[in-house]
Amino acid sequence: MGTLEYSDTGAPVTSTAELLQDAREAFARGDWSAARERLTCARATGELDLADLDRLGRATWWLGDGAAEMSISETIYGRLLEEGNLRDAARRATMLCLAWGTRGDFSVAQGWLNRARRLVEQLPRGPERGYLTYVEAALVLEVEGDSLPAETAAAELTAAARDFDDPVLGCFARVLSGLAAVRSGRTTDGFGDLDEAMLPVLAGEVPPLWAGDIYCTVIHVCEALGDLARMRTWTDSLDQWASPLSQTFLYAGVTRIHQLQLVRAEGGWDAVERGIEAHSRQLVGSHGWLAAAGYYELGEVRRLRGD
């Protein structure tokens, strides 16, 4: 820990070393506001190392500021490239592709996908190729509606999960297989795979960024096909997962949109009118899909009421 310096008034001035120590301790206990504040102050005095810059980005994400987190993540990507760390740079580019796609900016997401692909092509076969495969196949399925790439990717990911003993890749395989089956009209098979995909998520084996995306994907399919009982099960599970982690991060707001979708389906129009617009507004710039879904629900309620 650094030594204290004093201002002209005799008040103690916290050193950068102390700020970093306090920030790391705050991050470890999940005090995201304190961690972000101290890391931001430390960053103003000089460049943070990659580990602390990553802590700053993750604390920012937990606080629900997706745009700021992506900016930090892009800085990390540049630093990794400068250091020649292509493996971690590829992972970071893939995460940024997911983040921009979640936001709803597909052109930017495609740009990050291309960057990730070029990096992965320079590396030996490893888990990072599987993460890229999942994101790429999911984007093609969502944008083009073609289920064949998802089926092919699911088989590749099943093999990679076995080869690298990575449960996340196995989870991705089941998600893609389930989505492809649903798109092909094999709903029972599709939901079977999607339910199985949730098991490593429930077991805490999937990192939060990816877990939240999988929750949203599965719940969206349930809602689109009108399986409200299954949607309620996974929405309750999402709430139980998200609530203890942070009340401010992206998926806390996502949870409330899904809950209000169920309320609207059950006829609770007043509750939707009161709450959904504010939750949707908070997701603009971070989760464009759910922000739009929230506004759609509000429009539906007003349409049904003749407004």
C-alpha positions, 0 to 999 in steps of 0.5 A: 500500500502506498504512503499517504500524501498531504495537501496544502491544507493538511488533509490526507490524499489517497495514493494510487496504490491505496485506490487500487487496493480499495477498488480490488477489495470492493470488487471482490465483495461485489460493491460495484459502485465503490470499485468503479469510483476508485478505479476511475480515480486511479485511471485518472492518475495513470494507465491501469494494468489489464486486470484492473481495467477488466475489473473497471469494465465488469463493475461498469457492466454490473452497474448497467452502463453497457455503453461505457463497458463496451468502450472499456472493453474495446480499449482492452482489446487494443491493449491485448493486440499490442501485447500480442495476446491473440487468444484473449484478444479473440475472446474479447472481440467475440464478447464485443460482437455479442454485446453489439448484437444484443444492443441491436447494432448488427453492422458493428457486431458483424465488424467485431465478428470479422475481427474475432474470426481473423484472430481465431484463424491464427490460433491452434484449435481451442475453446475460443473458436467455439465461442465464436462459432456459437455467436456466428451461428446464432446471428445467422439464425436470427438475421437470416432464419437459416437453421442449417448453420446452427445444426452444423455448429451444434455438432462442432460445439458438442465435440469441442465441449468434450475435447476441451472439457468446457461445459459452456461449449456444451451449453452453446451446443444445446442452445443452437440445436434447440433453436434449429429444431424449433425453427424446423418445426420440431418443437418438442425436440427443440424445447428438450434441448433448450431445457437441457442447455439451462442446466449448466446455467443453473449450476453456475458453470456459465459466466454471467454475460453468456448466462444472461444471453442464454436466459433471454434466448430461451425465454424469448422462444417460449414467449414467441411460441406461447408456452407461458408456463415454461416462460414463467419457469425460466423467468422466475429462474432468471429473477432468482439468478439476477436479483442477488448479483446486482439490482442495476445490471442489464439482466435485472431490467430484462427480468422485469420486462419478461415478468411484465410480458407475462402480466400482460398475457394474464390481463394485468394491463394497469401494471404494464401501463405503470411500469414497462415504459421506464424499464424499456427506456433503461435498456435502450443502448444496452439491450435493444431487443428487450427495450423494443419488446417492452415498448411493443407490450405497451403498444399492445395494451394501448391498442387493446384498450382502443388508445 
